[in-house]
Amino acid sequence: MKFILVAALLTGSPEMATPRQAHAVLAGQVQTGTLIISKGDCLAIKIYSASSYTHVAAVVVDEGTISVYDSTGGAGVRKQFLGEYLASQNDHTLYFFQPRRPFTEAQADRFEDHLAAQLGRPYAIRHHLTGERCEGLHCSEYVTDALISADLLRAQEPARVSPATLVEGIVRSGLYDEAQTIQLVPEPPVCPESAGWCARLWFATKLCTSDCYCKLRGWFCCK
């Protein structure tokens, strides 16, 4: 499975993988400045941005530790390990954009410093329409600001940058290469072999109910 995934990532064709399988491959490929763009369920973001791209996160690699920074509804600006982030993305399609040139040490430091300085800020999206700044940050605004702080990008109104327009900007400018793509699938649940028919029925019912809840929550709560 690992070798199939590597080939798929190099050619840009999507490959299905669980978060654990994806982590095994991506841990050796991402670098400081890698951007993770999601196509998820959130209806609000799709309406606001007029695009199927729904989220963007930024990667920082420091002495082998891979951290992912993003701003999301319900959590605000946060930092997670790569494995945790992949697990949080459920069944989304993820696009990994790599910098065409590795960040210099100074660029990487400014990029990370900005991302870390915003941790704990709340999430907000309404100001995307006006372009005015507010206490909260949405995901693409957060990442755009980090790229600006590293002197890699220019944007007149970062608050109005959406995941889709950020992708357009970094690719057209030659700053980033085209995406590598992975379609996440949930880790397969395991029902205990010793379970009787009643326990197996309850296990299946619980899985179905949980899947429906998660799908609806993704549509309306962007989680």
GUPA-562871 format. One line per 10 residues: for each residue x, y, z of N, C-alpha, C. Coordinates in Angstrom, 1 decimal. Example, Ala and Ser with C-alpha at 12.3 -4.5 7.8 and 13.67 -1.06 7.14 Angstrom:
13.2/-5.7/7.8/12.3/-4.5/7.8/13.2/-3.3/7.8; 12.8/-2.2/7.1/13.7/-1.1/7.1/12.9/0.0/7.9 $
This chain:
0.8/-1.2/0.0/0.0/0.0/0.0/0.9/1.3/0.0; 2.0/1.2/0.8/2.8/2.4/0.8/3.4/2.8/-0.5; 3.9/1.8/-1.3/4.5/2.1/-2.6/3.5/2.6/-3.6; 2.2/2.0/-3.5/1.1/2.5/-4.4/0.9/4.0/-4.1; 0.9/4.3/-2.8/0.6/5.7/-2.4/1.7/6.6/-2.9; 2.9/6.2/-2.7/4.0/7.1/-3.2/3.9/7.4/-4.7; 3.6/6.3/-5.5/3.4/6.5/-6.9/2.2/7.5/-7.2; 1.2/7.3/-6.5/0.0/8.2/-6.7/0.3/9.6/-6.3; 1.1/9.9/-5.3/1.4/11.2/-4.9/2.3/11.9/-5.9; 3.2/11.1/-6.4/4.2/11.7/-7.4/3.5/12.0/-8.7 $
2.5/11.3/-9.1/1.8/11.6/-10.3/0.7/12.5/-10.2; 0.2/12.8/-8.9/-0.8/13.8/-8.7/-2.2/13.1/-8.7; -2.3/11.8/-9.1/-3.6/11.2/-9.1/-4.0/10.8/-7.7; -5.3/10.9/-7.4/-5.8/10.7/-6.0/-5.7/9.2/-5.6; -5.4/8.9/-4.4/-5.3/7.6/-3.9/-6.0/7.5/-2.5; -6.8/6.5/-2.3/-7.5/6.4/-1.1/-6.6/5.8/0.0; -6.6/6.4/1.2/-5.8/6.0/2.3/-6.4/6.4/3.6; -6.2/5.6/4.6/-6.6/5.9/6.0/-5.6/7.0/6.5; -6.0/7.8/7.5/-5.0/8.7/8.1/-3.7/8.1/8.4; -3.7/6.9/9.0/-2.5/6.3/9.4/-1.6/5.9/8.2 $
-2.2/5.4/7.1/-1.4/5.1/5.9/-0.9/6.4/5.3; -1.7/7.4/5.2/-1.3/8.7/4.6/-0.1/9.3/5.4; -0.2/9.2/6.7/0.9/9.7/7.6/2.2/9.0/7.3; 2.2/7.7/7.1/3.4/6.9/6.9/4.1/7.4/5.6; 3.4/7.8/4.6/4.0/8.3/3.4/4.4/9.8/3.5; 3.5/10.6/4.0/3.7/12.1/3.9/4.7/12.6/4.9; 4.9/11.8/6.0/5.9/12.2/7.0/7.3/12.5/6.4; 7.6/11.8/5.4/8.9/11.9/4.7/8.9/12.9/3.6; 7.8/13.5/3.3/7.7/14.4/2.1/7.4/15.9/2.5; 6.6/16.1/3.5/6.2/17.5/3.8/7.4/18.2/4.4 $
7.4/19.6/4.3/8.4/20.4/4.7/7.8/21.7/5.3; 8.6/22.5/5.9/8.1/23.8/6.4/7.6/24.6/5.2; 6.3/25.0/5.3/5.7/25.7/4.1/4.8/24.9/3.3; 4.8/23.6/3.5/3.8/22.8/2.8/2.4/23.2/3.2; 1.5/23.4/2.3/0.1/23.8/2.5/-0.8/22.6/2.3; -1.8/22.4/3.2/-2.7/21.3/3.0/-4.1/21.9/2.7; -4.6/21.7/1.5/-5.9/22.3/1.1/-6.9/21.1/1.1; -8.1/21.4/1.8/-9.1/20.3/1.9/-10.3/20.6/1.0; -10.9/19.6/0.5/-12.2/19.6/0.0/-13.1/18.8/0.9; -13.9/19.5/1.7/-14.7/18.9/2.8/-16.1/19.1/2.5 $
-16.9/19.1/3.7/-18.4/19.2/3.6/-18.9/20.5/3.9; -18.1/21.4/4.5/-18.7/22.7/5.1/-19.4/23.5/4.0; -20.7/23.6/4.2/-21.6/24.4/3.2/-21.3/25.9/3.4; -21.1/26.3/4.6/-20.8/27.8/4.8/-19.6/28.3/4.0; -18.5/27.5/4.1/-17.3/27.9/3.4/-17.5/27.9/1.9; -18.2/26.9/1.4/-18.5/26.7/0.0/-19.3/27.9/-0.5; -20.2/28.4/0.3/-21.1/29.5/-0.1/-20.3/30.8/0.0; -19.5/31.0/1.1/-18.8/32.2/1.2/-17.7/32.4/0.1; -17.0/31.3/-0.2/-15.9/31.4/-1.1/-16.2/31.0/-2.5; -17.5/30.5/-2.8/-17.9/30.1/-4.1/-16.9/29.0/-4.7 $
-16.5/28.1/-3.9/-15.5/27.1/-4.3/-15.7/25.8/-3.5; -15.3/24.7/-4.0/-15.4/23.4/-3.3/-14.2/23.2/-2.3; -13.2/24.1/-2.4/-12.1/24.1/-1.4/-12.7/24.6/-0.1; -12.5/23.9/1.0/-13.1/24.4/2.3/-12.1/24.7/3.4; -10.9/24.3/3.3/-10.0/24.6/4.4/-8.5/24.6/3.9; -7.7/25.3/4.7/-6.2/25.3/4.4/-5.5/25.3/5.7; -4.4/24.6/5.7/-3.5/24.5/6.9/-2.1/24.6/6.5; -1.2/24.9/7.4/0.2/25.1/7.1/1.1/24.2/7.9; 2.1/23.6/7.3/3.0/22.7/8.0/4.3/23.4/8.4; 4.8/23.0/9.6/6.1/23.4/10.0/6.8/22.1/10.5 $
8.1/21.9/10.0/8.9/20.8/10.4/10.1/21.4/11.2; 10.2/20.9/12.4/11.2/21.4/13.3/11.9/20.2/14.0; 13.1/19.9/13.6/13.9/18.8/14.2/13.1/17.5/14.1; 12.5/17.3/13.0/11.8/16.0/12.8/10.4/16.0/13.3; 10.0/17.0/14.0/8.6/17.1/14.5/7.8/17.9/13.5; 6.7/17.2/13.0/5.8/17.8/12.0/4.6/18.4/12.7; 4.4/19.7/12.6/3.2/20.4/13.2/2.4/21.0/12.1; 1.1/21.0/12.3/0.1/21.5/11.4/-0.7/22.6/12.1; -0.7/23.8/11.5/-1.3/25.0/12.1/-2.6/25.3/11.2; -3.7/25.6/11.9/-4.9/26.0/11.1/-5.8/26.7/12.0 $
-6.9/27.3/11.4/-7.9/28.0/12.2/-9.2/27.4/11.8; -10.0/26.9/12.7/-11.2/26.1/12.3/-12.3/26.4/13.3; -13.6/26.3/12.9/-14.7/26.6/13.7/-14.8/25.6/14.9; -15.1/26.2/16.1/-15.1/25.4/17.3/-13.8/25.3/18.0; -12.7/25.5/17.3/-11.4/25.4/18.0/-10.6/26.6/17.9; -10.8/27.5/16.8/-10.0/28.6/16.6/-8.6/28.3/16.1; -7.6/29.1/16.3/-6.3/28.8/15.8/-5.6/27.8/16.7; -5.2/26.7/16.0/-4.6/25.6/16.8/-3.4/25.0/16.1; -2.7/24.1/16.9/-1.5/23.4/16.4/-1.7/22.0/16.7; -1.5/21.1/15.7/-1.6/19.7/15.9/-0.4/19.0/15.3 $
-0.1/17.7/15.7/0.8/16.9/15.0/0.2/16.5/13.7; 1.0/16.1/12.7/0.5/15.7/11.4/-0.5/14.6/11.5; -0.2/13.6/12.3/-1.1/12.4/12.5/-2.5/12.8/13.0; -2.4/13.7/14.0/-3.7/14.2/14.6/-4.5/15.0/13.6; -3.8/15.8/12.8/-4.5/16.6/11.8/-5.2/15.7/10.8; -4.4/14.7/10.3/-5.0/13.8/9.3/-6.2/13.1/9.8; -6.1/12.7/11.1/-7.3/12.0/11.7/-8.5/12.9/11.8; -8.3/14.2/12.0/-9.4/15.1/12.2/-10.1/15.5/10.8; -9.5/15.1/9.7/-10.0/15.4/8.4/-11.0/14.4/7.9; -11.3/13.4/8.6/-12.3/12.4/8.3/-12.1/11.8/6.9 $
-13.1/12.0/6.0/-13.1/11.4/4.7/-12.8/12.5/3.6; -12.2/13.6/4.0/-11.9/14.7/3.0/-10.9/14.3/2.0; -10.9/15.0/0.9/-9.8/15.0/-0.1/-8.8/16.1/0.2; -7.5/15.7/0.4/-6.5/16.6/0.8/-5.5/16.8/-0.4; -5.1/18.1/-0.6/-4.2/18.5/-1.6/-3.0/19.1/-1.0; -1.8/18.5/-1.2/-0.6/18.9/-0.5/0.3/19.7/-1.5; 0.3/21.0/-1.3/1.1/21.9/-2.2/2.5/22.1/-1.5; 3.5/21.8/-2.3/4.9/22.0/-1.8/5.6/23.2/-2.4; 6.3/23.9/-1.5/7.1/25.1/-2.1/8.0/24.7/-3.2; 8.0/25.5/-4.2/8.9/25.2/-5.4/10.3/25.2/-4.9 $
10.7/26.1/-4.1/12.0/26.2/-3.5/11.8/26.1/-2.0; 12.6/25.3/-1.3/12.6/25.2/0.2/12.7/26.6/0.8; 12.0/26.8/1.9/12.1/28.1/2.6/13.6/28.3/3.1; 14.1/29.5/3.0/15.4/29.7/3.7/15.1/29.7/5.2; 16.2/29.6/5.9/16.1/29.6/7.4/15.3/30.8/7.9; 15.6/32.0/7.4/15.0/33.2/7.8/13.5/33.1/7.5; 13.2/32.7/6.3/11.7/32.6/5.9/11.0/31.6/6.8; 11.6/30.5/7.0/11.0/29.4/7.9/10.8/30.0/9.3; 11.7/30.7/9.8/11.6/31.2/11.2/10.4/32.2/11.2; 10.4/33.1/10.2/9.3/34.2/10.2/7.9/33.5/10.0 $
7.9/32.5/9.2/6.6/31.8/8.9/6.2/31.1/10.2; 7.0/30.4/10.9/6.7/29.7/12.1/6.3/30.6/13.2; 7.1/31.7/13.3/6.9/32.7/14.4/5.5/33.3/14.3; 5.1/33.6/13.0/3.8/34.2/12.9/2.7/33.2/13.2; 2.8/32.0/12.7/1.8/31.0/13.0/1.6/30.7/14.5; 2.8/30.6/15.2/2.7/30.4/16.6/2.2/31.5/17.4; 2.4/32.7/16.9/2.0/33.9/17.7/0.4/34.1/17.7; -0.2/33.4/16.7/-1.7/33.6/16.6/-2.4/32.5/17.3; -1.7/31.5/17.9/-2.4/30.4/18.6/-3.4/30.9/19.7; -4.6/30.3/19.7/-5.6/30.7/20.7/-6.6/31.8/20.2 $
-6.3/32.4/19.0/-7.3/33.4/18.5/-8.5/32.6/18.0; -9.7/33.3/18.2/-10.9/32.6/17.7/-11.0/32.5/16.2; -11.9/31.7/15.8/-12.2/31.6/14.4/-13.3/32.5/14.0; -13.2/33.1/12.8/-14.3/34.0/12.3/-14.2/34.0/10.8; -15.4/34.1/10.1/-15.5/34.0/8.7/-16.3/35.1/8.1; -17.2/35.8/8.8/-18.1/36.8/8.3/-17.3/37.9/7.6; -16.2/38.3/8.2/-15.4/39.4/7.7/-14.8/39.1/6.4; -14.9/37.9/5.9/-14.3/37.6/4.6/-15.0/38.4/3.5; -16.3/38.7/3.7/-17.0/39.5/2.7/-16.6/41.0/2.6; -16.3/41.5/3.8/-16.0/43.0/3.8/-14.5/43.2/3.7 $
-13.6/42.2/4.1/-12.2/42.4/4.0/-11.7/43.1/5.2; -12.5/43.5/6.2/-12.1/44.2/7.4/-11.5/43.2/8.4; -10.5/43.6/9.1/-10.0/42.7/10.1/-10.8/42.7/11.4; -10.8/41.6/12.1/-11.5/41.4/13.4/-10.7/40.6/14.3; -11.3/40.3/15.5/-10.5/39.5/16.5/-10.2/38.1/16.0; -11.2/37.6/15.2/-11.0/36.2/14.8/-10.3/36.1/13.4; -9.9/34.9/13.1/-9.2/34.6/11.8/-9.9/33.4/11.2; -10.0/33.5/9.8/-10.4/32.2/9.1/-9.1/31.6/8.6; -9.2/30.4/8.1/-8.1/29.6/7.8/-7.2/30.2/6.7; -7.7/30.6/5.6/-6.9/31.1/4.5/-6.3/32.5/4.8 $
-7.0/33.3/5.6/-6.5/34.6/6.1/-5.2/34.3/7.0; -5.3/33.3/7.9/-4.2/33.0/8.8/-3.0/32.5/8.0; -3.2/31.6/7.0/-2.0/31.1/6.3/-1.5/32.2/5.3; -2.3/33.0/4.8/-1.9/34.1/3.9/-1.0/35.1/4.7; -1.4/35.5/5.9/-0.7/36.3/6.8/0.7/35.8/7.1; 0.8/34.4/7.3/2.0/33.8/7.6/3.0/33.9/6.4; 2.5/33.7/5.2/3.3/33.8/4.0/3.7/35.2/3.7; 2.9/36.2/4.0/3.3/37.6/3.9/4.4/37.9/4.9; 4.3/37.4/6.1/5.3/37.7/7.2/6.6/37.1/6.8; 6.6/36.0/6.0/7.9/35.4/5.5/8.4/36.1/4.2 $
7.7/37.2/3.8/8.0/37.9/2.6/8.0/37.0/1.3; 7.0/36.2/1.3/6.8/35.3/0.1/5.6/35.6/-0.7; 4.7/36.4/-0.2/3.4/36.6/-0.9/3.0/38.1/-0.6; 2.2/38.6/-1.5/1.5/39.9/-1.3/0.0/39.8/-1.4; -0.7/40.4/-0.6/-2.2/40.4/-0.7/-2.7/41.7/-0.1; -3.5/42.4/-0.9/-4.1/43.7/-0.4/-5.1/43.5/0.7; -5.9/42.5/0.6/-6.9/42.2/1.6/-6.9/40.7/2.1; -5.9/40.4/3.0/-5.8/39.0/3.4/-7.1/38.4/3.9; -7.9/39.2/4.5/-9.2/38.7/5.1/-10.1/38.2/4.0; -10.0/38.6/2.8/-10.8/38.2/1.7/-10.2/37.1/0.8 $
-9.1/36.6/1.2/-8.5/35.5/0.5/-9.2/34.2/1.0; -9.6/33.4/0.0/-10.3/32.1/0.3/-9.3/31.0/0.0; -9.6/29.8/0.4/-8.7/28.7/0.0/-8.5/28.6/-1.5; -9.6/28.8/-2.2/-9.5/28.7/-3.7/-8.6/29.8/-4.3; -8.7/31.1/-3.8/-7.9/32.2/-4.3/-6.5/32.1/-3.9; -6.3/31.5/-2.7/-4.9/31.2/-2.2/-4.2/30.2/-3.1; -4.9/29.2/-3.4/-4.3/28.2/-4.4/-4.0/28.8/-5.7; -4.9/29.6/-6.2/-4.7/30.2/-7.5/-3.4/31.1/-7.4; -3.3/31.9/-6.3/-2.2/32.8/-6.2/-0.8/32.1/-6.1; -0.7/31.0/-5.3/0.6/30.4/-5.1/1.0/29.6/-6.3 $
0.1/29.1/-7.1/0.4/28.3/-8.3/0.8/29.2/-9.4; 0.0/30.3/-9.7/0.2/31.2/-10.8/1.5/31.9/-10.6; 1.9/32.3/-9.3/3.1/33.0/-9.1/4.3/32.1/-9.2; 4.1/30.8/-9.2/5.3/29.9/-9.3/5.9/29.6/-7.9; 5.2/30.1/-6.9/5.7/29.9/-5.5/5.6/28.4/-5.1; 4.5/27.8/-5.6/4.2/26.4/-5.2/4.0/25.5/-6.4; 4.3/24.2/-6.3/4.0/23.3/-7.3/2.6/22.8/-7.2; 2.1/22.2/-8.3/0.8/21.6/-8.3/0.6/20.6/-7.2; -0.6/20.3/-6.8/-0.9/19.5/-5.6/-0.6/18.0/-5.8; -0.2/17.4/-4.7/-0.3/15.9/-4.6/-1.6/15.7/-3.8 $
-2.3/14.6/-4.2/-3.6/14.4/-3.7/-3.8/13.1/-3.0; -4.6/13.1/-1.9/-5.0/11.9/-1.2/-6.4/12.0/-0.8; -7.2/11.0/-1.0/-8.6/10.8/-0.5/-8.5/10.0/0.8; -8.8/10.7/1.9/-8.8/10.0/3.2/-10.1/9.1/3.3; -9.9/8.0/3.9/-11.0/7.1/4.3/-10.8/6.8/5.8; -11.9/6.6/6.5/-11.8/6.4/7.9/-11.1/5.0/8.2; -10.4/5.0/9.4/-9.8/3.7/9.8/-11.0/2.7/10.0; -10.9/1.5/9.4/-12.0/0.5/9.5/-12.2/0.1/11.0; -13.5/0.2/11.4/-13.8/-0.2/12.8/-13.8/-1.7/12.9; -13.4/-2.2/14.1/-13.3/-3.6/14.3/-14.3/-4.0/15.4 $
-15.2/-5.0/15.0/-16.1/-5.5/16.0/-15.5/-6.7/16.6; -15.5/-6.8/18.0/-14.9/-8.0/18.7/-15.5/-9.3/18.1; -14.6/-10.3/17.8/-15.0/-11.5/17.3/-15.9/-12.3/18.2; -15.7/-12.0/19.5/-16.5/-12.8/20.5/-17.9/-12.2/20.7; -18.2/-11.1/20.0/-19.5/-10.5/20.2/-20.7/-11.3/19.7; -21.8/-11.4/20.4/-23.0/-12.1/19.9/-23.7/-11.3/18.9; -24.8/-11.8/18.4/-25.6/-11.1/17.4/-26.1/-9.8/17.8; -26.6/-9.7/19.1/-27.1/-8.5/19.6/-26.0/-7.4/19.7; -24.8/-7.8/20.1/-23.7/-6.8/20.2/-23.3/-6.4/18.8; -23.3/-7.3/17.8/-23.0/-6.9/16.5/-24.0/-6.0/15.8 $
-25.3/-6.2/16.2/-26.3/-5.4/15.7/-26.2/-4.0/16.2; -25.9/-3.9/17.5/-25.7/-2.6/18.2/-24.4/-1.9/17.6; -23.4/-2.6/17.3/-22.2/-2.1/16.8/-22.4/-1.5/15.4; -23.2/-2.2/14.6/-23.5/-1.7/13.2/-24.4/-0.4/13.3; -25.4/-0.5/14.2/-26.3/0.7/14.4/-25.5/1.9/14.9; -24.6/1.7/15.8/-23.8/2.8/16.3/-23.0/3.4/15.2; -22.4/2.6/14.4/-21.5/3.1/13.3/-22.3/3.9/12.3; -23.5/3.4/12.0/-24.4/4.1/11.0/-24.8/5.5/11.6; -25.2/5.5/12.8/-25.7/6.7/13.5/-24.5/7.7/13.6; -23.4/7.2/13.9/-22.2/8.1/14.1/-21.8/8.7/12.7 $
-21.8/7.9/11.6/-21.5/8.4/10.3/-22.5/9.5/9.9; -23.8/9.3/10.1/-24.8/10.3/9.7/-24.6/11.6/10.5; -24.3/11.5/11.8/-24.1/12.6/12.7/-22.9/13.4/12.2; -21.8/12.7/11.9/-20.5/13.4/11.5/-20.7/14.1/10.1; -21.5/13.5/9.2/-21.7/14.1/7.9/-22.6/15.4/8.1; -23.6/15.3/8.9/-24.4/16.5/9.1/-23.7/17.6/9.8; -22.9/17.2/10.8/-22.1/18.2/11.5/-21.1/18.9/10.6; -20.5/18.1/9.7/-19.6/18.7/8.7/-20.3/19.7/7.8; -21.5/19.4/7.4/-22.2/20.3/6.5/-22.5/21.7/7.2; -23.0/21.6/8.4/-23.5/22.8/9.0/-22.6/23.4/10.1 $
-21.8/22.6/10.7/-20.9/23.2/11.8/-19.4/23.3/11.3; -19.1/22.8/10.1/-17.8/22.9/9.6/-16.8/22.2/10.5; -17.1/21.0/11.0/-16.2/20.3/11.9/-16.0/18.9/11.3 $
